């Protein structure tokens, strides 16, 4: 097998649970090859670079092997290798999200005066 449809491959590599979800993601622009949006019927080969966005993460992977059969996770992981740049970027973004979640939150809900001040502030920036 030299070429394979991208929807079958991302499904077999376990990036998406079903082929219909994979198709929807590809049509929605969540999958790119060489920086370009692709159609569901686009054929890929070994060595192609694919960017897949899932939730917060965007993975940049290189196709190592082709398979149109969805097998065990260990077999699916052998179909691709994630680039070093992608691993570093995902780790950095995860750390930033973790730091943002640890920001100070108020101990209680705003009272009447604080709510009015917030409303004035919001109105000031709404035109």
Secondary structure as UniProt FT lines:
FT   STRAND          4..5
FT   HELIX           6..12
FT   TURN            13..14
FT   HELIX           19..27
FT   TURN            28..29
FT   STRAND          31..33
FT   TURN            34..35
FT   STRAND          36..37
FT   TURN            40..41
FT   STRAND          43..44
FT   TURN            46..47
FT   STRAND          49..54
FT   TURN            55..56
FT   STRAND          57..63
FT   HELIX           73..77
FT   TURN            78..79
FT   STRAND          80..82
FT   HELIX           84..101
FT   HELIX           112..125
//
